[in-house]
Amino acid sequence: MTTLLTREWDVHFRRRGRGAPKELHSNREPEEAPARPVRLARVARLMALALRFETLLRNGAVANYAELARLGHVSCARISQILNLLYLAPDIQEELLFLIRQGRGRDSIYLARLQRIAAHFDWAKQRRLWHELRTVTGMPVVEDPVRR
């Protein structure tokens, strides 16, 4: 003899505009609206990856760029592009690490734009070019409360 349990809920699907993901709402009121997760910009993730790659190379966990490329299923050239971010001035690297994604669509700051900045060895010139890039893209300047 089997016992069958049945539960019933009112479920409502709602879309917020064309192509938006469906949201599932039950008949119960949420206690607090969940906070939307902060999405980091792609270059922020690439900067973190560059720092991780550097640690792996320095500690001897991987032998060279070719091994990193093989493990990541990318080309050696792509590994070089990512590791070129390490040539940026430390304050620019820090800003990149905390760069959040602005709205929808493509990020206005992408790796190719940063490669041009990293190609200069003078950090003062890098900072000047970084400031120009932020101005052109309309990226808000994040004030660090520690530096005040």
ABEGO torsion letter per residue (X at the ends): XBBBBBBBBBBBBBBBEBGBBBBBBBABBBABBBBBBBBBBAAAAAAAAAAAAAAAAAAGABABAAAAAAAAGBBAAAAAAAAAAAABBAAAAAAAAABBBBEBEBBABBAAAAAAAAABABAAAAAAAAAAAAAAAGBBBBBBAAAX
